[in-house]
Amino acid sequence: MTITMPAPASTGYTLVDADPNELDITANVRTGVDITAAPEFIASITELGVRQAVLAVRRADGTLAVHDGQRRVLAAREAGLTSIPVMVRDQTADERAAGIERITEQINLNDQREALTKGQHAAGVAELLDLGLNVQKVATALHVPKSYVEQAGRAGRSERARQQLDDRQLTLEGAAILADLEDATEIEPWVTDAVERVFEFGYGIENRLATIKRRVDERAATRVAAADHIARGFTLLHDEPSTSEGEWFSPVDLRTADGGAVPADAPEQAPHLWHIHVHATGAIWVDKATRVEVTEDDIDFDTEDDDDAEPNGERRHANTVEKVPGWSYEFFLHHDNRAAAGLELAPERIAANGSSEDDAQDGLTPAQRKAARAEAERLEKERAERRKVKVLNRAGATATEARRTFLTGLLSRKDVPKNATKWMVRVLATHGDVFTESKCGERYADIMGSPLREVPQKADSATVARAEVLLLARVLTAFEARLTGPQDAKDYWRFSAKHYRGMVGIDSYLTFLADSGHTLTPVEQAAIGNITVDDAYAAVDDDA
């Protein structure tokens, strides 16, 4: 936090009290000042505080960049001070330009002499972005790909991510995800403990971090989907609550004071008393103008991108609709709010929640009571299964991203892994129909970065070894298409039931990837039967 104090005489500076931990020390890309080597200086700062104000400039984004007083700031941090005097003025355009030139030169020159660490390099990239350069300009100045700048810019803003980079515990992509998760903790406090559990576990760190990040992104999307309801006073529930313990109730569990069913609009009449659970139901088509849902069979996709085309029969023109995420909305009442809502428990809910000693209170016959309890048990099992599927599908989507990244790296080699040719001969003898998968060409293009139709030309100019790689790419991407199916599905973990969705040969495919250096995730392990689906669920649910 920064507190403004009375300004001194017109010097262009304003005296403020600032937290030393929030100050950005930007004197040099290369870090390494060891303030602990000056214990007397730290002791003085501890006893007397910072007596001479630090000089800093305020960037356009509001951050304070220290220009003079790095040691005082570091000592104040060591002393545990939360406030020190800082003289601040706004950053000028000339200073911004000079900062960009300084950092760019430091990175390029240090890379040519004694290489910066990965963490230091990422910090420099982050600072250039903070100074207002866009990703393309930073990439041009540093002679690096745009993808590197994007990830380094994210990783560079986190001290822990930079340290993990330097210690080779994370790749740049993983460090970027870690930095994103640190940023998310303000809105999602649970992320802090989840990340710590991942590092304590010490296995599959990047995949687990990516799964947590996916959940964070899903929750953000859910908040957007529920924004109108939240604005009206509803409280959002990210996880579907259990109604078997007597803490939460759905409308069907309740009755009005006269014993009638709860009206459908009851939650809308008292939104401050009700919670809403929103979950994705998959993509749907809607009219671009009215936003009303449209059945896919009613769309003539042959008219896509052709405004003059006439749709067939009664169907709609493809350019009048668009695909958007579909959402389902369910309302729940907490038991603390039931009295205020003026609602009573339904007899079936009393029977389901009560013990045999409470049987007389529900007013049901033994047969009705038995049926009510069976129905409550069925609904609870459905909720538990929905949660399992949601968690495993999230992990499956994350594993797909990691697996395809591995495939891209594997297939950029000049030669194939050992025994790859023998594996192709064996697997194609049994599963030669894999090339008929509908998404073969699309998966090849995604992973190889070029369309399948260019393969013959590439093969003509390739070495024999590289031609083998191109053949391997054709086989592996075909199996990847079979694994995720026409809809790029996330539920391939179900393959442990064998031949789920026609996924024959997938066990051989994933085993080959594992033998080639890919670390199989719990959902992939479940897909080939190395562990059970329940074991996979236990492994990934703990992170989420």
Buried (B, 14 or more C-beta within 10 A) or exposed (E): EBEEEEBEEEEEBBBBBBBBEEBBBBBBBBBEBEBEEBEEBBEBBBEEBBEEBBBBBBBEEEBBBBBEBBBBBBBBBBBEBEBBBBBBBEBEEEBBEEBBEBBBEBBEEBBEEEEBBBBBBBBBBBBBBBBBBEBEBBBEBBEBEEEBBBBBBBBBBBEBBBBBBBEEBBBBBBBBBBBBBBBBBEEBEBBEEBBEEBBEEEEBBBBBBBBBBBBBEBBEBBBEBBEEBBEEEBBBBBEBBBBBEBEBBBBBBBBBEEEEEBEEEBBBEBBEBBBBBBBBEEEBBBEEEEEEEBEEEEBBEEBEEEEEBEBEEEBBBBBBBEEEEBBEEBBBBBEEBBEEBEBBBBBBBBBBBBEEEEBEEBEBEEEBBEBBBEBBEEBBEEBEEEBBBBBBBBBBBBBBEBBBBBBBEBBEEEEBBEEBEEBBEEBBEEBEEBBEBEBBBBBBBBBBEEEBEEBEEBEEEBEEEBBBBBBBBBBBBBBBBBBBBEEBBBBBBBBBEEEBBEBBBBBBBBBBBBEBEBBBBBBBBBBBEBBEBEEBBEBBBEBB
